[in-house]
Amino acid sequence: MKELIKTENLSKTYGKDENIVYALKSTNISFYESEIVAITGTSGSGKSTLLHLLGGLDIATSGKVFYNDIDILSLNDDDLSMFRRRNIGFVFQFFNLIPELTAYENIVLSNIIDNRKIDKDAIKNITDILNISDRLTHYPNQISGGQQQRVAIARALANNPNIILCDEPTGNLDKKSSQEVINMLLLLKKEFHKTIIIVTHSIEIANQCDRIVKISDGNIFPNDYSPL
């Protein structure tokens, strides 16, 4: 499997001197094409910090994040924003859908912001697979939580990124809806060969992934990160 993402001595701290807090400590880890990886750990362990650094949503204290040969942490704000829009899809716990927009408008919003042509055939394929094609004219408050998360996943896929980063994507859903969302992510990995990284508290969800990365107090373990 081809390495797609890697970190080099990636660290994130808050505060200074005696008040310094290490959210992530000198982390070296790789992720590969077309794998689905769970990042697990207790609250405050550093798993969301790692995800946000991988997505360029946060600034590292030190270290690097490489996508292929590009260190995204060295990019200026404009270039980093463009890189994110074109290469990374994000799925969050609370959906982050715009309530004034329909499901379809939420899905294609990133294309509009990026001034890119909407591939209607691709959007149809995605929404068919996610089983939300009959909800595209609905507003977020008119559909269920599970359907809202599927819309958020479709939005993450709209620009055809290589990587999907999911921060507790089932944390706001009941058990049935949670499993439906994970089933959809597993299907998307199979159908579109995306690299999907999921932060989760759920061992049940983690055990369905190709690989589990555990974080404790900002440290990743064990030392063997070879993909299955």
C-alpha positions as CSV (number, residue, x, y, z in Angstrom):
1,M,0.0,0.0,0.0
2,K,1.2,3.5,-0.9
3,E,1.9,5.9,1.9
4,L,-0.4,8.9,1.6
5,I,0.1,10.9,4.8
6,K,2.9,10.9,7.3
7,T,3.9,13.1,10.3
8,E,7.4,13.8,11.4
9,N,8.0,14.7,15.1
10,L,4.6,16.4,15.3
11,S,3.9,18.1,18.5
12,K,1.3,20.4,20.0
13,T,1.6,22.2,23.3
14,Y,-0.5,24.8,25.1
15,G,0.8,27.2,27.7
16,K,4.4,27.6,28.7
17,D,6.9,27.0,31.5
18,E,5.3,25.2,34.5
19,N,1.9,25.5,32.9
20,I,2.8,23.8,29.6
21,V,0.4,21.0,28.5
22,Y,1.4,18.5,25.8
23,A,-1.6,17.7,23.7
24,L,0.6,15.7,21.2
25,K,4.2,14.6,21.7
26,S,6.7,14.2,18.9
27,T,4.4,11.9,16.8
28,N,5.6,9.9,13.9
29,I,2.9,8.0,12.1
30,S,1.9,7.1,8.5
31,F,-1.5,6.5,6.8
32,Y,-1.9,4.7,3.5
33,E,-4.1,4.8,0.4
34,S,-7.5,3.2,0.7
35,E,-7.5,2.3,4.3
36,I,-9.9,3.1,7.1
37,V,-8.2,3.8,10.5
38,A,-9.6,4.4,13.9
39,I,-7.9,6.8,16.3
40,T,-8.9,5.9,19.9
41,G,-8.2,7.1,23.4
42,T,-9.9,8.7,26.4
43,S,-11.1,12.3,26.4
44,G,-8.2,14.7,26.3
45,S,-5.7,12.1,25.1
46,G,-4.8,14.0,21.9
47,K,-6.8,12.2,19.2
48,S,-8.8,15.2,18.0
49,T,-5.6,17.3,18.1
50,L,-3.9,14.8,15.8
51,L,-6.9,14.8,13.4
52,H,-7.0,18.6,13.3
53,L,-3.3,18.8,12.6
54,L,-3.6,16.2,9.9
55,G,-6.3,18.4,8.3
56,G,-4.5,21.7,8.7
57,L,-7.2,23.0,11.0
58,D,-4.7,23.7,13.8
59,I,-1.1,24.9,13.9
60,A,1.5,22.6,15.2
61,T,4.1,23.7,17.8
62,S,6.7,21.7,16.0
63,G,7.0,19.0,13.4
64,K,5.6,18.3,9.9
65,V,2.6,16.8,8.1
66,F,3.3,15.5,4.6
67,Y,0.7,14.7,2.0
68,N,2.9,12.9,-0.6
69,D,5.8,15.4,-0.7
70,I,3.9,18.5,0.5
71,D,4.4,19.7,4.0
72,I,1.0,21.3,4.5
73,L,2.1,23.1,7.7
74,S,4.6,25.1,5.7
75,L,1.8,26.5,3.4
76,N,0.5,30.0,3.8
77,D,-3.1,30.5,4.8
78,D,-4.5,30.9,1.3
79,D,-2.6,27.9,-0.1
80,L,-3.5,25.8,2.9
81,S,-7.2,26.6,2.5
82,M,-7.1,25.7,-1.1
83,F,-5.3,22.5,-0.3
84,R,-7.9,21.5,2.2
85,R,-10.8,22.2,-0.1
86,R,-9.3,20.1,-2.9
87,N,-7.7,17.2,-1.0
88,I,-9.4,16.7,2.4
89,G,-13.0,16.1,3.3
90,F,-14.2,16.7,6.9
91,V,-17.0,15.0,8.8
92,F,-17.8,16.3,12.3
93,Q,-19.9,15.1,15.2
94,F,-22.5,17.9,15.0
95,F,-22.9,17.8,11.2
96,N,-22.2,21.6,10.7
97,L,-24.8,21.9,8.0
98,I,-26.1,25.4,7.2
99,P,-29.7,25.4,8.2
100,E,-30.8,27.9,5.6
101,L,-29.6,25.7,2.7
102,T,-31.1,22.5,1.4
103,A,-29.3,19.2,1.6
104,Y,-28.1,19.5,-2.0
105,E,-26.9,23.1,-1.5
106,N,-25.0,22.0,1.6
107,I,-23.3,19.2,-0.4
108,V,-22.2,21.4,-3.3
109,L,-21.2,24.5,-1.2
110,S,-17.5,23.7,-1.2
111,N,-17.6,23.5,-5.1
112,I,-19.2,26.9,-5.2
113,I,-16.7,28.4,-2.8
114,D,-13.8,26.9,-4.7
115,N,-15.4,28.1,-8.0
116,R,-15.3,24.6,-9.4
117,K,-17.9,23.1,-11.7
118,I,-20.3,20.8,-10.0
119,D,-20.1,17.2,-11.3
120,K,-23.8,16.4,-11.1
121,D,-23.3,12.8,-12.1
122,A,-20.7,12.3,-9.3
123,I,-23.0,14.0,-6.8
124,K,-25.9,11.7,-7.9
125,N,-23.7,8.6,-7.5
126,I,-22.6,9.7,-4.0
127,T,-26.1,10.5,-2.8
128,D,-27.5,7.3,-4.3
129,I,-24.9,5.3,-2.4
130,L,-25.6,7.2,0.8
131,N,-29.3,6.7,0.2
132,I,-30.2,10.4,0.5
133,S,-31.2,11.1,-3.1
134,D,-34.9,11.6,-2.0
135,R,-33.8,14.1,0.7
136,L,-31.9,16.6,-1.4
137,T,-34.6,19.3,-1.4
138,H,-35.1,19.0,2.4
139,Y,-33.6,21.4,4.9
140,P,-31.5,20.0,7.8
141,N,-34.3,20.3,10.3
142,Q,-36.5,18.3,8.0
143,I,-34.4,15.1,8.1
144,S,-33.1,12.8,10.8
145,G,-29.7,13.0,12.5
146,G,-28.5,10.0,10.6
147,Q,-29.6,11.5,7.3
148,Q,-27.9,14.8,8.2
149,Q,-24.6,13.0,8.8
150,R,-25.0,11.3,5.4
151,V,-25.4,14.7,3.9
152,A,-22.3,15.8,5.7
153,I,-20.4,12.8,4.3
154,A,-21.7,13.6,0.8
155,R,-20.4,17.2,1.3
156,A,-17.0,15.8,2.3
157,L,-16.9,13.8,-0.9
158,A,-18.2,16.5,-3.2
159,N,-14.7,17.7,-4.3
160,N,-13.4,14.2,-4.7
161,P,-10.7,14.4,-2.0
162,N,-8.3,11.6,-1.3
163,I,-8.7,11.8,2.5
164,I,-11.8,11.9,4.7
165,L,-11.2,13.0,8.3
166,C,-14.0,12.1,10.7
167,D,-14.1,13.5,14.3
168,E,-16.6,11.4,16.3
169,P,-18.9,11.1,13.3
170,T,-21.4,9.0,15.3
171,G,-21.1,10.8,18.7
172,N,-24.4,12.5,18.2
173,L,-26.4,9.5,16.9
174,D,-28.2,6.6,18.4
175,K,-26.7,3.1,18.0
176,K,-28.7,2.1,14.9
177,S,-27.9,5.4,13.1
178,S,-24.3,5.1,14.2
179,Q,-23.9,1.7,12.6
180,E,-25.6,2.9,9.4
181,V,-23.1,5.8,9.2
182,I,-20.1,3.5,9.7
183,N,-21.5,1.1,7.1
184,M,-21.6,4.0,4.7
185,L,-18.0,4.9,5.4
186,L,-16.9,1.4,4.9
187,L,-18.8,1.3,1.6
188,L,-17.2,4.6,0.5
189,K,-13.7,3.2,1.2
190,K,-14.6,0.2,-1.0
191,E,-16.3,2.1,-3.8
192,F,-14.1,5.2,-4.0
193,H,-10.8,3.9,-2.5
194,K,-10.6,6.8,0.0
195,T,-8.3,7.0,3.0
196,I,-10.7,7.5,6.0
197,I,-9.4,8.4,9.5
198,I,-12.0,8.3,12.3
199,V,-11.6,9.6,15.8
200,T,-13.9,7.5,18.0
201,H,-14.6,6.5,21.6
202,S,-16.4,3.4,20.4
203,I,-14.5,0.1,20.4
204,E,-17.2,-1.5,18.3
205,I,-16.6,1.1,15.6
206,A,-12.8,0.8,15.9
207,N,-12.9,-2.9,15.5
208,Q,-14.6,-2.6,12.1
209,C,-11.7,-0.5,10.8
210,D,-8.5,-1.8,9.0
211,R,-6.3,-0.5,11.8
212,I,-6.5,1.0,15.3
213,V,-4.2,3.8,16.5
214,K,-4.3,4.3,20.2
215,I,-3.4,7.6,21.9
216,S,-2.7,8.2,25.6
217,D,-1.5,11.5,27.1
218,G,-0.4,12.7,23.6
219,N,1.6,9.6,22.9
220,I,0.8,7.1,20.2
221,F,1.4,3.4,20.7
222,P,2.3,0.7,19.9
223,N,5.3,1.4,17.6
224,D,4.2,-0.8,14.7
225,Y,1.9,1.1,12.3
226,S,2.1,-1.3,9.4
227,P,-1.3,-1.4,7.5
228,L,-3.2,-4.7,7.4
